Amino acid sequence: MKKLPKPLRKAMAGIAKALPFKFKGKNFLIRASKDVEERFIGNAFMFDMNEREKILKNPTGKYPFTELTKPYYDKVSDKDDVTKMQYIDIHFWLIGDILLKADKMSMANSLEVRVPFLDKEVFNLARTIPTKYKVTDKNTKVAMREAAHRYLPDMVAEKKKLGFPVPIRIWLREDKYYNIVKEAFTSKAAEKFFNVNEIMKFLDRHKAGKEDNSRKIWTIYMFLVWYQEFFGNDEKKAA
């Protein structure tokens, strides 16, 4: 897509946005029309500004995520897109999300967790590896896979990248978990902060298999669980 002229990519994105229904590849066309600085904030990105306006009872105004990421992109303005995205992930997703969660959850259960790839010596070497040894059009983790081929079977060295996700997407389509979340989404706490009809659309369309809204649903649900845990009793007393 990046080989196409930007005006053409913008036009294709405009058509995709204008269509009232979702289809496979719609978000790809929209993202492809933008430079990496406009479209990438990493896995921490959840709701765009239009969605925030719809679901929040009292949105605090438009605050584009580019205001957060710009100082970091400026520091790697001379790098390629892959390196830029890695730099954003290191400074946002790692320290503000997955490492933070791992640290808190492991300490809460008296566990010592180690992240060997973040060892200083390992990292200092990794950050000097050219992009062509990180990812290509055909594969990811190129250098690591080449090393793995020396000692492990091909099927292991070429295995598709896989994280450690909980199957929330599947669970939320089951009646049991759908109803648990629905109860939270239609609660008084939800009515205080959210437009209930809008967040229920996320849940219902996900259950029907029309969209994968699992991460958005989970984000809202976790907020409501947190709010109930820390402020629910106070509101009952006030009532």
Secondary structure, 3 states (H helix, E strand, C coil): CCCCCHHHHHHHHHHHHHCCCCCCCHHHHHHHCCCHHHHCCCCCCCCCHHHHHHHECCCCCCCCCHHHHHHHHHHCCCCCHHHHHHHHHHHHHHHHHHHHHHHHHHHHCCCCCCCHHHCHHHHHHHCCCCHHHCECCCCECHHHHHHHHHHCCHHHHCCCCCCCCCCHHHHCCCHHHHHHHHHHHCCHHHHHHECHHHHHHHHHHHHCCCCCCHHHHHHHHHHHHHHHHHHHHHHHHHC
